Amino acid sequence: MKRILLLTPCLVLLTGSFWFEALFAPKSELWPRWEKHDPQSTATIDHAAWNSILKSYVRPGPDGVNRFAYSRVSAADMKNLDAYIDRLAALPISTFNRQEQFAYWINLYNALTIQVVATHYPVGSIREIDLKDGSSSDGPWEPKILEIEGEKISLNDIEHRILRPIWQDPRIHYAVNCASIGCPNLRRDAYVGETVNRVLESAARDFVNNSRAVSFDDGDLIVSSIYIWFRPDFGGSDDGILAHLRRYAGPTLKAKLAQRESIADHRYDWGLNGTDLDPQR
């Protein structure tokens, strides 16, 4: 889930023109090759290995943030994670139906992110990881790190050239996880095709009703930077973002948003979503 590059790895409060922030966010640009699917297919994809890893290492916190115990991943589970990713990469994903593909790409993105961070751990932020030549740290999103059906693919390809343009669903931003505190939660169970839409609804409600998504500062409405960086996915305006937030807000938050017409500012925390049990550097 690559975001703009002008941010520090810790909590940020950005002011100024929202359009300028969005200018640096990756655009949704279709990679037509991945539109192929088989609506008649009834084949399903087994995500049990990924599900087991999530249940073993994702720790829900009292602040509503799910954290991953990177320091505690065993050598055996790293092998299991590698094998799971290799198995997904070997699948002829173009032959599956849309729902199976949806769950596939979300799980693959999140599994790759965990693999990258766990391999380079300890780090304070995913943005410290550079998979190119090590000369600078701008995150692991651009390099091609996997080959699927003969195509080399990056994390950015999965999110911005496959998931966003094909499904055109803003809830994607609640599913793909960039290993940061400010990101919507990495869930404790894998996505599966049969229930992907229901689980995305739950993920949307969970995030919108957490202070990472919406908060108030001296009466001003502050939202997650996700809504600003990817404004086109949320209706392209403050009105669109507010309508989206009201859709998923609980009664108390919905009442606070009822008379709002604009957004004052936005925040995002790039700190790693590691657990308190992980050693500090």
ChimeraX attribute file (.defattr): number of C-alpha atoms within 10 A of each C-alpha:
attribute: neighborCount
match mode: 1-to-1
recipient: residues
	/A:1	22
	/A:2	19
	/A:3	22
	/A:4	14
	/A:5	12
	/A:6	9
	/A:7	15
	/A:8	13
	/A:9	17
	/A:10	16
	/A:11	14
	/A:12	15
	/A:13	14
	/A:14	14
	/A:15	11
	/A:16	9
	/A:17	9
	/A:18	17
	/A:19	11
	/A:20	11
	/A:21	19
	/A:22	20
	/A:23	13
	/A:24	13
	/A:25	17
	/A:26	17
	/A:27	17
	/A:28	20
	/A:29	15
	/A:30	16
	/A:31	15
	/A:32	11
	/A:33	9
	/A:34	16
	/A:35	13
	/A:36	13
	/A:37	16
	/A:38	14
	/A:39	11
	/A:40	10
	/A:41	12
	/A:42	9
	/A:43	11
	/A:44	15
	/A:45	15
	/A:46	14
	/A:47	18
	/A:48	13
	/A:49	15
	/A:50	24
	/A:51	17
	/A:52	16
	/A:53	19
	/A:54	20
	/A:55	14
	/A:56	15
	/A:57	19
	/A:58	22
	/A:59	20
	/A:60	16
	/A:61	11
	/A:62	7
	/A:63	9
	/A:64	15
	/A:65	24
	/A:66	24
	/A:67	23
	/A:68	27
	/A:69	19
	/A:70	23
	/A:71	15
	/A:72	14
	/A:73	14
	/A:74	10
	/A:75	9
	/A:76	9
	/A:77	16
	/A:78	16
	/A:79	11
	/A:80	16
	/A:81	20
	/A:82	14
	/A:83	14
	/A:84	20
	/A:85	20
	/A:86	15
	/A:87	11
	/A:88	18
	/A:89	17
	/A:90	13
	/A:91	13
	/A:92	10
	/A:93	21
	/A:94	16
	/A:95	16
	/A:96	22
	/A:97	19
	/A:98	21
	/A:99	17
	/A:100	23
	/A:101	22
	/A:102	21
	/A:103	21
	/A:104	23
	/A:105	19
	/A:106	21
	/A:107	24
	/A:108	21
	/A:109	23
	/A:110	22
	/A:111	21
	/A:112	19
	/A:113	21
	/A:114	22
	/A:115	17
	/A:116	18
	/A:117	22
	/A:118	18
	/A:119	11
	/A:120	15
	/A:121	15
	/A:122	17
	/A:123	16
	/A:124	18
	/A:125	23
	/A:126	28
	/A:127	25
	/A:128	17
	/A:129	20
	/A:130	19
	/A:131	19
	/A:132	14
	/A:133	7
	/A:134	10
	/A:135	8
	/A:136	11
	/A:137	14
	/A:138	19
	/A:139	18
	/A:140	23
	/A:141	23
	/A:142	16
	/A:143	16
	/A:144	16
	/A:145	14
	/A:146	15
	/A:147	13
	/A:148	15
	/A:149	13
	/A:150	9
	/A:151	10
	/A:152	12
	/A:153	17
	/A:154	20
	/A:155	23
	/A:156	22
	/A:157	21
	/A:158	20
	/A:159	24
	/A:160	20
	/A:161	21
	/A:162	22
	/A:163	25
	/A:164	21
	/A:165	18
	/A:166	18
	/A:167	13
	/A:168	12
	/A:169	13
	/A:170	19
	/A:171	20
	/A:172	19
	/A:173	21
	/A:174	22
	/A:175	25
	/A:176	25
	/A:177	25
	/A:178	27
	/A:179	27
	/A:180	26
	/A:181	22
	/A:182	26
	/A:183	28
	/A:184	27
	/A:185	25
	/A:186	26
	/A:187	23
	/A:188	20
	/A:189	17
	/A:190	25
	/A:191	23
	/A:192	23
	/A:193	17
	/A:194	12
	/A:195	12
	/A:196	18
	/A:197	16
	/A:198	9
	/A:199	18
	/A:200	19
	/A:201	13
	/A:202	14
	/A:203	21
	/A:204	23
	/A:205	18
	/A:206	19
	/A:207	23
	/A:208	24
	/A:209	20
	/A:210	16
	/A:211	15
	/A:212	23
	/A:213	22
	/A:214	19
	/A:215	19
	/A:216	13
	/A:217	9
	/A:218	5
	/A:219	9
	/A:220	13
	/A:221	18
	/A:222	20
	/A:223	24
	/A:224	23
	/A:225	26
	/A:226	23
	/A:227	26
	/A:228	26
	/A:229	22
	/A:230	21
	/A:231	20
	/A:232	16
	/A:233	22
	/A:234	21
	/A:235	16
	/A:236	13
	/A:237	16
	/A:238	18
	/A:239	15
	/A:240	16
	/A:241	21
	/A:242	21
	/A:243	17
	/A:244	17
	/A:245	24
	/A:246	18
	/A:247	13
	/A:248	19
	/A:249	22
	/A:250	14
	/A:251	11
	/A:252	9
	/A:253	17
	/A:254	16
	/A:255	12
	/A:256	14
	/A:257	18
	/A:258	11
	/A:259	8
	/A:260	13
	/A:261	12
	/A:262	15
	/A:263	17
	/A:264	16
	/A:265	21
	/A:266	23
	/A:267	22
	/A:268	24
	/A:269	21
	/A:270	23
	/A:271	20
	/A:272	23
	/A:273	27
	/A:274	27
	/A:275	20
	/A:276	12
	/A:277	11
	/A:278	13
	/A:279	10
	/A:280	9
	/A:281	6
